[in-house]
Amino acid sequence: MHYSVQFFTWTPKQGVHQVGSTIEIEAANPKLAAVSLLGLRLDETGTAKKLAVRVWNIPDDNKADCACFYYH
């Protein structure tokens, strides 16, 4: 499937902000789309390293059905 991926980081002072631009990628599922770009371990829960990713299917421009993961 074709997915769009956005990376985010956050700090207490600056809050949440997007890192780089949205990336389009072919992958079997949203989690593989996120892992294949950085090669870092990620999960849906746990203490994160202030880096997260949002993944959605290309036709869903509203991002209503997206998956979020946190890098560890």
mmCIF file of the N, C-alpha and C atoms, coordinates in Angstrom:
data_MODEL
# 
_entry.id   MODEL 
# 
loop_
_atom_site.group_PDB 
_atom_site.id 
_atom_site.type_symbol 
_atom_site.label_atom_id 
_atom_site.label_alt_id 
_atom_site.label_comp_id 
_atom_site.label_asym_id 
_atom_site.label_entity_id 
_atom_site.label_seq_id 
_atom_site.pdbx_PDB_ins_code 
_atom_site.Cartn_x 
_atom_site.Cartn_y 
_atom_site.Cartn_z 
_atom_site.occupancy 
_atom_site.B_iso_or_equiv 
_atom_site.pdbx_formal_charge 
_atom_site.auth_seq_id 
_atom_site.auth_comp_id 
_atom_site.auth_asym_id 
_atom_site.auth_atom_id 
_atom_site.pdbx_PDB_model_num 
ATOM 1   N N  . MET A 1 1  ? 0.830  -1.188 0.000  1.00 0.00 ? 1  MET A N  1 
ATOM 2   C CA . MET A 1 1  ? 0.000  0.000  0.000  1.00 0.00 ? 1  MET A CA 1 
ATOM 3   C C  . MET A 1 1  ? 0.871  1.247  0.000  1.00 0.00 ? 1  MET A C  1 
ATOM 4   N N  . HIS A 1 2  ? 0.284  2.319  -0.395 1.00 0.00 ? 2  HIS A N  1 
ATOM 5   C CA . HIS A 1 2  ? 0.969  3.607  -0.449 1.00 0.00 ? 2  HIS A CA 1 
ATOM 6   C C  . HIS A 1 2  ? 0.583  4.421  0.788  1.00 0.00 ? 2  HIS A C  1 
ATOM 7   N N  . TYR A 1 3  ? 1.587  4.872  1.555  1.00 0.00 ? 3  TYR A N  1 
ATOM 8   C CA . TYR A 1 3  ? 1.342  5.619  2.786  1.00 0.00 ? 3  TYR A CA 1 
ATOM 9   C C  . TYR A 1 3  ? 2.048  6.964  2.766  1.00 0.00 ? 3  TYR A C  1 
ATOM 10  N N  . SER A 1 4  ? 1.500  7.897  3.526  1.00 0.00 ? 4  SER A N  1 
ATOM 11  C CA . SER A 1 4  ? 2.170  9.162  3.819  1.00 0.00 ? 4  SER A CA 1 
ATOM 12  C C  . SER A 1 4  ? 2.650  9.084  5.261  1.00 0.00 ? 4  SER A C  1 
ATOM 13  N N  . VAL A 1 5  ? 3.842  9.628  5.511  1.00 0.00 ? 5  VAL A N  1 
ATOM 14  C CA . VAL A 1 5  ? 4.451  9.561  6.830  1.00 0.00 ? 5  VAL A CA 1 
ATOM 15  C C  . VAL A 1 5  ? 4.904  10.961 7.233  1.00 0.00 ? 5  VAL A C  1 
ATOM 16  N N  . GLN A 1 6  ? 4.568  11.367 8.474  1.00 0.00 ? 6  GLN A N  1 
ATOM 17  C CA . GLN A 1 6  ? 5.019  12.636 9.034  1.00 0.00 ? 6  GLN A CA 1 
ATOM 18  C C  . GLN A 1 6  ? 5.739  12.353 10.345 1.00 0.00 ? 6  GLN A C  1 
ATOM 19  N N  . PHE A 1 7  ? 6.902  12.968 10.548 1.00 0.00 ? 7  PHE A N  1 
ATOM 20  C CA . PHE A 1 7  ? 7.642  12.832 11.798 1.00 0.00 ? 7  PHE A CA 1 
ATOM 21  C C  . PHE A 1 7  ? 7.419  14.063 12.656 1.00 0.00 ? 7  PHE A C  1 
ATOM 22  N N  . PHE A 1 8  ? 7.332  13.838 13.973 1.00 0.00 ? 8  PHE A N  1 
ATOM 23  C CA . PHE A 1 8  ? 7.128  14.921 14.931 1.00 0.00 ? 8  PHE A CA 1 
ATOM 24  C C  . PHE A 1 8  ? 8.091  14.774 16.093 1.00 0.00 ? 8  PHE A C  1 
ATOM 25  N N  . THR A 1 9  ? 8.452  15.884 16.690 1.00 0.00 ? 9  THR A N  1 
ATOM 26  C CA . THR A 1 9  ? 9.234  15.900 17.911 1.00 0.00 ? 9  THR A CA 1 
ATOM 27  C C  . THR A 1 9  ? 8.566  16.888 18.857 1.00 0.00 ? 9  THR A C  1 
ATOM 28  N N  . TRP A 1 10 ? 8.949  16.857 20.133 1.00 0.00 ? 10 TRP A N  1 
ATOM 29  C CA . TRP A 1 10 ? 8.355  17.771 21.085 1.00 0.00 ? 10 TRP A CA 1 
ATOM 30  C C  . TRP A 1 10 ? 9.346  18.105 22.194 1.00 0.00 ? 10 TRP A C  1 
ATOM 31  N N  . THR A 1 11 ? 9.210  19.309 22.710 1.00 0.00 ? 11 THR A N  1 
ATOM 32  C CA . THR A 1 11 ? 9.989  19.777 23.850 1.00 0.00 ? 11 THR A CA 1 
ATOM 33  C C  . THR A 1 11 ? 9.047  20.556 24.755 1.00 0.00 ? 11 THR A C  1 
ATOM 34  N N  . PRO A 1 12 ? 9.374  20.677 26.043 1.00 0.00 ? 12 PRO A N  1 
ATOM 35  C CA . PRO A 1 12 ? 8.503  21.451 26.940 1.00 0.00 ? 12 PRO A CA 1 
ATOM 36  C C  . PRO A 1 12 ? 8.358  22.904 26.497 1.00 0.00 ? 12 PRO A C  1 
ATOM 37  N N  . LYS A 1 13 ? 9.427  23.496 25.955 1.00 0.00 ? 13 LYS A N  1 
ATOM 38  C CA . LYS A 1 13 ? 9.370  24.905 25.540 1.00 0.00 ? 13 LYS A CA 1 
ATOM 39  C C  . LYS A 1 13 ? 8.629  25.112 24.232 1.00 0.00 ? 13 LYS A C  1 
ATOM 40  N N  . GLN A 1 14 ? 8.930  24.278 23.229 1.00 0.00 ? 14 GLN A N  1 
ATOM 41  C CA . GLN A 1 14 ? 8.388  24.493 21.890 1.00 0.00 ? 14 GLN A CA 1 
ATOM 42  C C  . GLN A 1 14 ? 7.147  23.686 21.600 1.00 0.00 ? 14 GLN A C  1 
ATOM 43  N N  . GLY A 1 15 ? 6.819  22.717 22.412 1.00 0.00 ? 15 GLY A N  1 
ATOM 44  C CA . GLY A 1 15 ? 5.659  21.867 22.158 1.00 0.00 ? 15 GLY A CA 1 
ATOM 45  C C  . GLY A 1 15 ? 5.933  20.906 21.006 1.00 0.00 ? 15 GLY A C  1 
ATOM 46  N N  . VAL A 1 16 ? 4.881  20.497 20.310 1.00 0.00 ? 16 VAL A N  1 
ATOM 47  C CA . VAL A 1 16 ? 4.984  19.527 19.210 1.00 0.00 ? 16 VAL A CA 1 
ATOM 48  C C  . VAL A 1 16 ? 5.172  20.266 17.893 1.00 0.00 ? 16 VAL A C  1 
ATOM 49  N N  . HIS A 1 17 ? 6.105  19.775 17.077 1.00 0.00 ? 17 HIS A N  1 
ATOM 50  C CA . HIS A 1 17 ? 6.247  20.343 15.736 1.00 0.00 ? 17 HIS A CA 1 
ATOM 51  C C  . HIS A 1 17 ? 6.741  19.271 14.774 1.00 0.00 ? 17 HIS A C  1 
ATOM 52  N N  . GLN A 1 18 ? 6.373  19.450 13.514 1.00 0.00 ? 18 GLN A N  1 
ATOM 53  C CA . GLN A 1 18 ? 6.729  18.501 12.469 1.00 0.00 ? 18 GLN A CA 1 
ATOM 54  C C  . GLN A 1 18 ? 8.203  18.642 12.111 1.00 0.00 ? 18 GLN A C  1 
ATOM 55  N N  . VAL A 1 19 ? 8.856  17.490 11.868 1.00 0.00 ? 19 VAL A N  1 
ATOM 56  C CA . VAL A 1 19 ? 10.260 17.456 11.474 1.00 0.00 ? 19 VAL A CA 1 
ATOM 57  C C  . VAL A 1 19 ? 10.309 17.085 9.995  1.00 0.00 ? 19 VAL A C  1 
ATOM 58  N N  . GLY A 1 20 ? 10.830 17.957 9.168  1.00 0.00 ? 20 GLY A N  1 
ATOM 59  C CA . GLY A 1 20 ? 10.909 17.675 7.736  1.00 0.00 ? 20 GLY A CA 1 
ATOM 60  C C  . GLY A 1 20 ? 9.554  17.746 7.067  1.00 0.00 ? 20 GLY A C  1 
ATOM 61  N N  . SER A 1 21 ? 9.502  17.198 5.870  1.00 0.00 ? 21 SER A N  1 
ATOM 62  C CA . SER A 1 21 ? 8.253  17.223 5.111  1.00 0.00 ? 21 SER A CA 1 
ATOM 63  C C  . SER A 1 21 ? 7.607  15.843 5.119  1.00 0.00 ? 21 SER A C  1 
ATOM 64  N N  . THR A 1 22 ? 6.384  15.772 4.662  1.00 0.00 ? 22 THR A N  1 
ATOM 65  C CA . THR A 1 22 ? 5.668  14.506 4.562  1.00 0.00 ? 22 THR A CA 1 
ATOM 66  C C  . THR A 1 22 ? 6.340  13.629 3.507  1.00 0.00 ? 22 THR A C  1 
ATOM 67  N N  . ILE A 1 23 ? 6.498  12.355 3.823  1.00 0.00 ? 23 ILE A N  1 
ATOM 68  C CA . ILE A 1 23 ? 7.163  11.403 2.933  1.00 0.00 ? 23 ILE A CA 1 
ATOM 69  C C  . ILE A 1 23 ? 6.145  10.365 2.473  1.00 0.00 ? 23 ILE A C  1 
ATOM 70  N N  . GLU A 1 24 ? 6.178  10.025 1.203  1.00 0.00 ? 24 GLU A N  1 
ATOM 71  C CA . GLU A 1 24 ? 5.318  8.968  0.669  1.00 0.00 ? 24 GLU A CA 1 
ATOM 72  C C  . GLU A 1 24 ? 6.148  7.710  0.485  1.00 0.00 ? 24 GLU A C  1 
ATOM 73  N N  . ILE A 1 25 ? 5.569  6.551  0.857  1.00 0.00 ? 25 ILE A N  1 
ATOM 74  C CA . ILE A 1 25 ? 6.316  5.297  0.825  1.00 0.00 ? 25 ILE A CA 1 
ATOM 75  C C  . ILE A 1 25 ? 5.374  4.124  0.573  1.00 0.00 ? 25 ILE A C  1 
ATOM 76  N N  . GLU A 1 26 ? 5.892  3.107  -0.080 1.00 0.00 ? 26 GLU A N  1 
ATOM 77  C CA . GLU A 1 26 ? 5.168  1.854  -0.277 1.00 0.00 ? 26 GLU A CA 1 
ATOM 78  C C  . GLU A 1 26 ? 5.567  0.906  0.857  1.00 0.00 ? 26 GLU A C  1 
ATOM 79  N N  . ALA A 1 27 ? 4.570  0.306  1.520  1.00 0.00 ? 27 ALA A N  1 
ATOM 80  C CA . ALA A 1 27 ? 4.846  -0.642 2.603  1.00 0.00 ? 27 ALA A CA 1 
ATOM 81  C C  . ALA A 1 27 ? 3.642  -1.558 2.784  1.00 0.00 ? 27 ALA A C  1 
ATOM 82  N N  . ALA A 1 28 ? 3.864  -2.679 3.470  1.00 0.00 ? 28 ALA A N  1 
ATOM 83  C CA . ALA A 1 28 ? 2.795  -3.658 3.698  1.00 0.00 ? 28 ALA A CA 1 
ATOM 84  C C  . ALA A 1 28 ? 1.781  -3.166 4.731  1.00 0.00 ? 28 ALA A C  1 
ATOM 85  N N  . ASN A 1 29 ? 2.243  -2.346 5.699  1.00 0.00 ? 29 ASN A N  1 
ATOM 86  C CA . ASN A 1 29 ? 1.338  -1.806 6.722  1.00 0.00 ? 29 ASN A CA 1 
ATOM 87  C C  . ASN A 1 29 ? 1.947  -0.522 7.294  1.00 0.00 ? 29 ASN A C  1 
ATOM 88  N N  . PRO A 1 30 ? 1.177  0.235  8.094  1.00 0.00 ? 30 PRO A N  1 
ATOM 89  C CA . PRO A 1 30 ? 1.674  1.515  8.611  1.00 0.00 ? 30 PRO A CA 1 
ATOM 90  C C  . PRO A 1 30 ? 2.936  1.391  9.461  1.00 0.00 ? 30 PRO A C  1 
ATOM 91  N N  . LYS A 1 31 ? 3.030  0.369  10.300 1.00 0.00 ? 31 LYS A N  1 
ATOM 92  C CA . LYS A 1 31 ? 4.201  0.221  11.165 1.00 0.00 ? 31 LYS A CA 1 
ATOM 93  C C  . LYS A 1 31 ? 5.468  -0.025 10.343 1.00 0.00 ? 31 LYS A C  1 
ATOM 94  N N  . LEU A 1 32 ? 5.371  -0.859 9.319  1.00 0.00 ? 32 LEU A N  1 
ATOM 95  C CA . LEU A 1 32 ? 6.530  -1.099 8.450  1.00 0.00 ? 32 LEU A CA 1 
ATOM 96  C C  . LEU A 1 32 ? 6.925  0.159  7.690  1.00 0.00 ? 32 LEU A C  1 
ATOM 97  N N  . ALA A 1 33 ? 5.949  0.982  7.331  1.00 0.00 ? 33 ALA A N  1 
ATOM 98  C CA . ALA A 1 33 ? 6.250  2.247  6.659  1.00 0.00 ? 33 ALA A CA 1 
ATOM 99  C C  . ALA A 1 33 ? 7.105  3.128  7.562  1.00 0.00 ? 33 ALA A C  1 
ATOM 100 N N  . ALA A 1 34 ? 6.773  3.192  8.848  1.00 0.00 ? 34 ALA A N  1 
ATOM 101 C CA . ALA A 1 34 ? 7.517  4.016  9.794  1.00 0.00 ? 34 ALA A CA 1 
ATOM 102 C C  . ALA A 1 34 ? 8.894  3.434  10.094 1.00 0.00 ? 34 ALA A C  1 
ATOM 103 N N  . VAL A 1 35 ? 8.990  2.134  10.281 1.00 0.00 ? 35 VAL A N  1 
ATOM 104 C CA . VAL A 1 35 ? 10.267 1.483  10.613 1.00 0.00 ? 35 VAL A CA 1 
ATOM 105 C C  . VAL A 1 35 ? 11.245 1.562  9.451  1.00 0.00 ? 35 VAL A C  1 
ATOM 106 N N  . SER A 1 36 ? 10.771 1.384  8.230  1.00 0.00 ? 36 SER A N  1 
ATOM 107 C CA . SER A 1 36 ? 11.669 1.330  7.079  1.00 0.00 ? 36 SER A CA 1 
ATOM 108 C C  . SER A 1 36 ? 12.359 2.661  6.808  1.00 0.00 ? 36 SER A C  1 
ATOM 109 N N  . LEU A 1 37 ? 11.779 3.768  7.233  1.00 0.00 ? 37 LEU A N  1 
ATOM 110 C CA . LEU A 1 37 ? 12.381 5.071  6.956  1.00 0.00 ? 37 LEU A CA 1 
ATOM 111 C C  . LEU A 1 37 ? 13.570 5.387  7.849  1.00 0.00 ? 37 LEU A C  1 
ATOM 112 N N  . LEU A 1 38 ? 13.491 5.037  9.133  1.00 0.00 ? 38 LEU A N  1 
ATOM 113 C CA . LEU A 1 38 ? 14.585 5.361  10.048 1.00 0.00 ? 38 LEU A CA 1 
ATOM 114 C C  . LEU A 1 38 ? 15.316 4.142  10.590 1.00 0.00 ? 38 LEU A C  1 
ATOM 115 N N  . GLY A 1 39 ? 14.691 2.997  10.529 1.00 0.00 ? 39 GLY A N  1 
ATOM 116 C CA . GLY A 1 39 ? 15.321 1.792  11.050 1.00 0.00 ? 39 GLY A CA 1 
ATOM 117 C C  . GLY A 1 39 ? 15.415 1.774  12.564 1.00 0.00 ? 39 GLY A C  1 
ATOM 118 N N  . LEU A 1 40 ? 14.608 2.587  13.251 1.00 0.00 ? 40 LEU A N  1 
ATOM 119 C CA . LEU A 1 40 ? 14.603 2.635  14.706 1.00 0.00 ? 40 LEU A CA 1 
ATOM 120 C C  . LEU A 1 40 ? 13.440 1.832  15.267 1.00 0.00 ? 40 LEU A C  1 
ATOM 121 N N  . ARG A 1 41 ? 13.622 1.273  16.456 1.00 0.00 ? 41 ARG A N  1 
ATOM 122 C CA . ARG A 1 41 ? 12.555 0.537  17.115 1.00 0.00 ? 41 ARG A CA 1 
ATOM 123 C C  . ARG A 1 41 ? 11.426 1.501  17.482 1.00 0.00 ? 41 ARG A C  1 
ATOM 124 N N  . LEU A 1 42 ? 10.183 1.053  17.334 1.00 0.00 ? 42 LEU A N  1 
ATOM 125 C CA . LEU A 1 42 ? 9.056  1.890  17.733 1.00 0.00 ? 42 LEU A CA 1 
ATOM 126 C C  . LEU A 1 42 ? 7.957  1.040  18.321 1.00 0.00 ? 42 LEU A C  1 
ATOM 127 N N  . ASP A 1 43 ? 7.035  1.702  18.999 1.00 0.00 ? 43 ASP A N  1 
ATOM 128 C CA . ASP A 1 43 ? 5.912  1.012  19.616 1.00 0.00 ? 43 ASP A CA 1 
ATOM 129 C C  . ASP A 1 43 ? 4.775  2.003  19.792 1.00 0.00 ? 43 ASP A C  1 
ATOM 130 N N  . GLU A 1 44 ? 3.607  1.484  20.195 1.00 0.00 ? 44 GLU A N  1 
ATOM 131 C CA . GLU A 1 44 ? 2.446  2.331  20.403 1.00 0.00 ? 44 GLU A CA 1 
ATOM 132 C C  . GLU A 1 44 ? 2.418  2.916  21.816 1.00 0.00 ? 44 GLU A C  1 
ATOM 133 N N  . THR A 1 45 ? 3.221  2.378  22.747 1.00 0.00 ? 45 THR A N  1 
ATOM 134 C CA . THR A 1 45 ? 3.218  2.822  24.142 1.00 0.00 ? 45 THR A CA 1 
ATOM 135 C C  . THR A 1 45 ? 4.644  2.870  24.672 1.00 0.00 ? 45 THR A C  1 
ATOM 136 N N  . GLY A 1 46 ? 4.803  3.360  25.888 1.00 0.00 ? 46 GLY A N  1 
ATOM 137 C CA . GLY A 1 46 ? 6.111  3.375  26.533 1.00 0.00 ? 46 GLY A CA 1 
ATOM 138 C C  . GLY A 1 46 ? 6.767  4.739  26.460 1.00 0.00 ? 46 GLY A C  1 
ATOM 139 N N  . THR A 1 47 ? 7.923  4.849  27.092 1.00 0.00 ? 47 THR A N  1 
ATOM 140 C CA . THR A 1 47 ? 8.667  6.096  27.107 1.00 0.00 ? 47 THR A CA 1 
ATOM 141 C C  . THR A 1 47 ? 9.316  6.319  25.744 1.00 0.00 ? 47 THR A C  1 
ATOM 142 N N  . ALA A 1 48 ? 9.031  7.430  25.144 1.00 0.00 ? 48 ALA A N  1 
ATOM 143 C CA . ALA A 1 48 ? 9.543  7.727  23.804 1.00 0.00 ? 48 ALA A CA 1 
ATOM 144 C C  . ALA A 1 48 ? 10.772 8.623  23.880 1.00 0.00 ? 48 ALA A C  1 
ATOM 145 N N  . LYS A 1 49 ? 11.507 8.690  22.793 1.00 0.00 ? 49 LYS A N  1 
ATOM 146 C CA . LYS A 1 49 ? 12.691 9.544  22.686 1.00 0.00 ? 49 LYS A CA 1 
ATOM 147 C C  . LYS A 1 49 ? 12.357 10.871 22.017 1.00 0.00 ? 49 LYS A C  1 
ATOM 148 N N  . LYS A 1 50 ? 11.199 11.381 22.310 1.00 0.00 ? 50 LYS A N  1 
ATOM 149 C CA . LYS A 1 50 ? 10.764 12.670 21.761 1.00 0.00 ? 50 LYS A CA 1 
ATOM 150 C C  . LYS A 1 50 ? 10.709 12.688 20.240 1.00 0.00 ? 50 LYS A C  1 
ATOM 151 N N  . LEU A 1 51 ? 10.446 11.517 19.655 1.00 0.00 ? 51 LEU A N  1 
ATOM 152 C CA . LEU A 1 51 ? 10.252 11.432 18.213 1.00 0.00 ? 51 LEU A CA 1 
ATOM 153 C C  . LEU A 1 51 ? 9.080  10.493 17.961 1.00 0.00 ? 51 LEU A C  1 
ATOM 154 N N  . ALA A 1 52 ? 8.126  10.965 17.193 1.00 0.00 ? 52 ALA A N  1 
ATOM 155 C CA . ALA A 1 52 ? 6.943  10.172 16.882 1.00 0.00 ? 52 ALA A CA 1 
ATOM 156 C C  . ALA A 1 52 ? 6.665  10.271 15.388 1.00 0.00 ? 52 ALA A C  1 
ATOM 157 N N  . VAL A 1 53 ? 5.795  9.387  14.914 1.00 0.00 ? 53 VAL A N  1 
ATOM 158 C CA . VAL A 1 53 ? 5.450  9.375  13.495 1.00 0.00 ? 53 VAL A CA 1 
ATOM 159 C C  . VAL A 1 53 ? 3.953  9.146  13.348 1.00 0.00 ? 53 VAL A C  1 
ATOM 160 N N  . ARG A 1 54 ? 3.380  9.799  12.352 1.00 0.00 ? 54 ARG A N  1 
ATOM 161 C CA . ARG A 1 54 ? 1.973  9.584  12.003 1.00 0.00 ? 54 ARG A CA 1 
ATOM 162 C C  . ARG A 1 54 ? 1.959  9.043  10.581 1.00 0.00 ? 54 ARG A C  1 
ATOM 163 N N  . VAL A 1 55 ? 1.209  7.946  10.376 1.00 0.00 ? 55 VAL A N  1 
ATOM 164 C CA . VAL A 1 55 ? 1.157  7.270  9.076  1.00 0.00 ? 55 VAL A CA 1 
ATOM 165 C C  . VAL A 1 55 ? -0.299 7.130  8.664  1.00 0.00 ? 55 VAL A C  1 
ATOM 166 N N  . TRP A 1 56 ? -0.599 7.460  7.410  1.00 0.00 ? 56 TRP A N  1 
ATOM 167 C CA . TRP A 1 56 ? -1.955 7.292  6.899  1.00 0.00 ? 56 TRP A CA 1 
ATOM 168 C C  . TRP A 1 56 ? -1.900 6.867  5.447  1.00 0.00 ? 56 TRP A C  1 
ATOM 169 N N  . ASN A 1 57 ? -2.991 6.275  4.995  1.00 0.00 ? 57 ASN A N  1 
ATOM 170 C CA . ASN A 1 57 ? -3.130 5.820  3.623  1.00 0.00 ? 57 ASN A CA 1 
ATOM 171 C C  . ASN A 1 57 ? -3.335 7.038  2.727  1.00 0.00 ? 57 ASN A C  1 
ATOM 172 N N  . ILE A 1 58 ? -2.692 7.068  1.600  1.00 0.00 ? 58 ILE A N  1 
ATOM 173 C CA . ILE A 1 58 ? -2.707 8.228  0.695  1.00 0.00 ? 58 ILE A CA 1 
ATOM 174 C C  . ILE A 1 58 ? -4.109 8.774  0.384  1.00 0.00 ? 58 ILE A C  1 
ATOM 175 N N  . PRO A 1 59 ? -5.118 7.947  0.069  1.00 0.00 ? 59 PRO A N  1 
ATOM 176 C CA . PRO A 1 59 ? -6.414 8.535  -0.277 1.00 0.00 ? 59 PRO A CA 1 
ATOM 177 C C  . PRO A 1 59 ? -7.079 9.288  0.873  1.00 0.00 ? 59 PRO A C  1 
ATOM 178 N N  . ASP A 1 60 ? -6.656 9.067  2.120  1.00 0.00 ? 60 ASP A N  1 
ATOM 179 C CA . ASP A 1 60 ? -7.283 9.698  3.284  1.00 0.00 ? 60 ASP A CA 1 
ATOM 180 C C  . ASP A 1 60 ? -6.632 11.050 3.565  1.00 0.00 ? 60 ASP A C  1 
ATOM 181 N N  . ASP A 1 61 ? -6.966 12.058 2.769  1.00 0.00 ? 61 ASP A N  1 
ATOM 182 C CA . ASP A 1 61 ? -6.362 13.385 2.912  1.00 0.00 ? 61 ASP A CA 1 
ATOM 183 C C  . ASP A 1 61 ? -6.683 14.045 4.247  1.00 0.00 ? 61 ASP A C  1 
ATOM 184 N N  . ASN A 1 62 ? -7.778 13.630 4.888  1.00 0.00 ? 62 ASN A N  1 
ATOM 185 C CA . ASN A 1 62 ? -8.150 14.203 6.179  1.00 0.00 ? 62 ASN A CA 1 
ATOM 186 C C  . ASN A 1 62 ? -7.361 13.591 7.329  1.00 0.00 ? 62 ASN A C  1 
ATOM 187 N N  . LYS A 1 63 ? -6.582 12.548 7.049  1.00 0.00 ? 63 LYS A N  1 
ATOM 188 C CA . LYS A 1 63 ? -5.786 11.839 8.059  1.00 0.00 ? 63 LYS A CA 1 
ATOM 189 C C  . LYS A 1 63 ? -6.664 11.293 9.178  1.00 0.00 ? 63 LYS A C  1 
ATOM 190 N N  . ALA A 1 64 ? -7.938 11.028 8.881  1.00 0.00 ? 64 ALA A N  1 
ATOM 191 C CA . ALA A 1 64 ? -8.874 10.547 9.891  1.00 0.00 ? 64 ALA A CA 1 
ATOM 192 C C  . ALA A 1 64 ? -8.528 9.145  10.379 1.00 0.00 ? 64 ALA A C  1 
ATOM 193 N N  . ASP A 1 65 ? -8.017 8.319  9.493  1.00 0.00 ? 65 ASP A N  1 
ATOM 194 C CA . ASP A 1 65 ? -7.674 6.939  9.843  1.00 0.00 ? 65 ASP A CA 1 
ATOM 195 C C  . ASP A 1 65 ? -6.159 6.787  9.814  1.00 0.00 ? 65 ASP A C  1 
ATOM 196 N N  . CYS A 1 66 ? -5.478 7.400  10.798 1.00 0.00 ? 66 CYS A N  1 
ATOM 197 C CA . CYS A 1 66 ? -4.016 7.344  10.808 1.00 0.00 ? 66 CYS A CA 1 
ATOM 198 C C  . CYS A 1 66 ? -3.530 6.520  11.992 1.00 0.00 ? 66 CYS A C  1 
ATOM 199 N N  . ALA A 1 67 ? -2.295 6.076  11.918 1.00 0.00 ? 67 ALA A N  1 
ATOM 200 C CA . ALA A 1 67 ? -1.648 5.341  13.003 1.00 0.00 ? 67 ALA A CA 1 
ATOM 201 C C  . ALA A 1 67 ? -0.508 6.191  13.534 1.00 0.00 ? 67 ALA A C  1 
ATOM 202 N N  . CYS A 1 68 ? -0.336 6.213  14.849 1.00 0.00 ? 68 CYS A N  1 
ATOM 203 C CA . CYS A 1 68 ? 0.760  6.957  15.475 1.00 0.00 ? 68 CYS A CA 1 
ATOM 204 C C  . CYS A 1 68 ? 1.657  5.994  16.225 1.00 0.00 ? 68 CYS A C  1 
ATOM 205 N N  . PHE A 1 69 ? 2.964  6.206  16.101 1.00 0.00 ? 69 PHE A N  1 
ATOM 206 C CA . PHE A 1 69 ? 3.950  5.363  16.760 1.00 0.00 ? 69 PHE A CA 1 
ATOM 207 C C  . PHE A 1 69 ? 5.009  6.265  17.400 1.00 0.00 ? 69 PHE A C  1 
ATOM 208 N N  . TYR A 1 70 ? 5.651  5.743  18.440 1.00 0.00 ? 70 TYR A N  1 
ATOM 209 C CA . TYR A 1 70 ? 6.694  6.478  19.162 1.00 0.00 ? 70 TYR A CA 1 
ATOM 210 C C  . TYR A 1 70 ? 7.995  5.711  19.078 1.00 0.00 ? 70 TYR A C  1 
ATOM 211 N N  . TYR A 1 71 ? 9.066  6.384  18.693 1.00 0.00 ? 71 TYR A N  1 
ATOM 212 C CA . TYR A 1 71 ? 10.378 5.747  18.565 1.00 0.00 ? 71 TYR A CA 1 
ATOM 213 C C  . TYR A 1 71 ? 11.021 5.587  19.932 1.00 0.00 ? 71 TYR A C  1 
ATOM 214 N N  . HIS A 1 72 ? 11.697 4.451  20.144 1.00 0.00 ? 72 HIS A N  1 
ATOM 215 C CA . HIS A 1 72 ? 12.356 4.131  21.416 1.00 0.00 ? 72 HIS A CA 1 
ATOM 216 C C  . HIS A 1 72 ? 13.836 3.920  21.219 1.00 0.00 ? 72 HIS A C  1 
# 
